[in-house]
Amino acid sequence: MVCDLDQRGEYQVASRRHPTYIPRAGDIARAVSRSTAPYGGLVITVVEYDPAWPERFAALRDEYATAMAAAGVPVAAVEHVGSTSVPGLAAKPIIDCDIVVAEADVPAAASVLVSLGFTPEGDLGIPQRWAFKEPARLSGTNTYVVVAGCLSLRNHLAVRDVLRADAALRAQYAAVKREAGARAANIDDYGQAKSAIVQKILAAAGLTAAERASIAANQVPSMTTCLGRQLRISVQH
């Protein structure tokens, strides 16, 4: 991310490759609040798998697919990712969706989400993946526009598919998540506590050492200081 001041003294955050979103100071404050605010009274809440999660995702997928089609935006897929996409896996109760499009279609897809009430948040430090703050009616969801074939998408799908197929690794990951959720003082600690097991999962999926290193560099949350203000980068899984 690039942080600077415009001529009126307001904060600007430009996305790496689609610098169409320039949030102001209030947007930065909301991003900080979103990532540090407690989940259910705790810093991190990890709950047992809920069989209703696939139904929640299906409703989101149908809404997004319908809106994109109506706007003429080609969509390669709408993927359920993150831990709620893995049957039997304990998770933060947040439904994560990747809307997969060609890079040229990212601005059009973003416009459709804005028309549905979403607020763009930029790439939040993850290349070729753009985040959107959900409207109140879709609270408890995370929605991203992701470039088809990019490493961010391959990361999401690799973790999901390996954990769906490998019961032993799924149980190990669930145990790490529960302990991290119970012990973590903040979202940074939670992400760092899971880093080793996530790398193990990605290795099992066949990602190269260079790819895993790139993912680790982006996945572990970091703090970016913008003229004395701090913007926390979000984590997934």
N, C-alpha and C positions, 0 to 999 in steps of 0.2 A: 504494500500500500504506500501511497504517497500522500503525505499530510502537509498542508501549507495554509496560508491565509489568503483570502481573496482581498480585493481592494476595499471591501467594507469591513474587514477584520473578522470575517466569519470563517469557520473551519471548512476545508474542502478535503474530501477523500476520493481519490480517483481510482477506479478499477483498472487493473493492469492492461486489459486488452479491449474493454468496452467502457471507456470513461464517460458513459452517459449519465451515471448516477453521482451526484455531488451533494452528499448530505451536509446539513448544518450542525452546529454544536448540539442542538437538541437530539438529532439523530444519533450522534456519537454517544451521548449520555444514555439513550435508550438501549444502544447496543451493549454498553457496559452493564447496565442494569439487567438486561435480559440474561447475560451469561453468569452474573454473580448472584442473582436473586435466588432465594431458596426454592427447592421443589418440595411442596407439601410440608413446609416448616423445617425441612432439613436442607443442608447444602446440596446433597444428592440423594434422591430416592430411587432405589432399585426394587422393583416389585416382581412377583412371580408372573409367568406368562399368562396373558389374557386371551382366550380364544376369540374374543371380539375384535382384536386388533386387525386381522385380515379384512374383516367387514368394514372397518373404519377406513382402511387403505383403499378398498374397492370403491367406496363412495367418493374419495378424493380423486382417484384415477379416472372415474367416469366424468366427474365435473371438469377436470382439467382437459381430458381428451375431447369432450364436447365443445368446450370453449375454444380450444386451439383449432379444432376442425372448422368451427364457425368463422374463425378469423383467417382461415387459409394457411395456418402455420403447420408445416410438416413435422410430425413427432415420430421419432424412431421407437420410443417406448416410454412408458411411465412405470418406473421401478419402485417397488417397496424395498427399502434398504434400512440399515441400522438394525439394532437388536430385536425390535418388535417384528421384524420380518422373518425371524427364525423360530419356528414352532418349538415350544418347550423351554426357550431361553429366558432367563430373568432379564429385565430391562428397565431403563427409565421409561415411563409410560408416555412416550412421545412417538408419533408416527412420522417417519422420515420418508420423503418422496423425492426421487430424482426424475425430472422431466428431461428426457434425452433428445437433443436436437443437434443439427449441424451447426457449426460455429456461425455461419452466415445468418442463421435464424434466431440467434440468441436475443437480439434486440426486439424482434417481433414477439417471441415467446414471453419476454419480460413485460411487454406492453399488455399482453393478454392477462397476465397475473395482476398487474396494476388495475386493470379494469374489473377484476374480481375482488378488489379491496386490499391487495397485498402492497407492502411498502418495500422497495428495493433496498438492500443493505450492501451491495457490492460483492466482491469475491471473498472478503474476510480472510484474505491471505491464502486461499486455496485456488491454485491455477485452474482456469477453465470450469469453475463451478461458482454460480452466483446464487446468493441467498436472498430470501424474501421473508419479511416479517408478516406473519399470518394475521388476517382480520380476526376480531373477537369470536365470530361464529365458528372459526376453525382452530380455536385455542387447543394447544396440546399437539400441534403438528409442526413439522419443519419441511419446507418445500424449497427445492433447489432446481435451477436450470443448469444442465450439465452438457458439455460437448461430447457427442458420440465418440467412443473410442479413447477418451482421454484417461490419464492415469487416475484421476480422482474417481471416475466412474468404475474403472477396473478394480480399484481399491474397495469400493463399496460392494460390488458384486462378488469379489473374491471372498471377502469376509463372510458375507451372507451365505454363499454357496458351500463353502467349506464347513461352516458351522451347521448348516442343514444336513450335511452328509456324514459328519464325524461326531458321533454321540460323546465319545470320550473327550474330545477337544471342546465340545460345547459345554460339557459339565465343568471342565477346568476353567473355561472362560467365565462361566456363571459364578463360580466360586471367587474368582479374582474380582469380578464386578461387585459382588456383595460385600466383600471385605473393603474394597476401595470406597464404595459408597458409604460404608459405616465409619471409615477412618478419615476420609479426605476432608481437609479444612475448606477446600474450594475446588472449582472445576479444574484448575491447573493440577492440583494433587491427584484428582481422579484420573485425568488423562495420563499423567506420568505413571501412575500405578498400573495402568493397563498396557503400557507401551510394549513391554517384553512379550506378553501373550499375543498382542496384535501382530507383532513381528513374526511370531511363531506361526500364526494363522496364515499370514501372507506368504510365508515360505512354503507352507503346505499347499498353497494355491498355485505355486510355481512362479511367483514374481521374483525377478532377479534381485541380487543384492543392491544394485544401483537403484532400482525402482523402490525397494523397501526403504532405502536411505532417504530418497526423495519424499516418500510418504511420511516418514518419521519426522523429517524437518518441518513439514507443514502440519502434521497431525497433532504433535505435542503443543499445547497452547502456549502462546508467548504474549508478552505485553509490549505494545508499541506506544511509545510516548510521542504525543503530538502537542508540542508547545506547552508542556506541563500537564496535559490531560492524558489519560491512559485508556486505550481501547483494547479490550480483551478479545482474543481470537477464539471462536467457538470450536468445540470438538464434537465428533460424532462417534457412533458404535455403542 
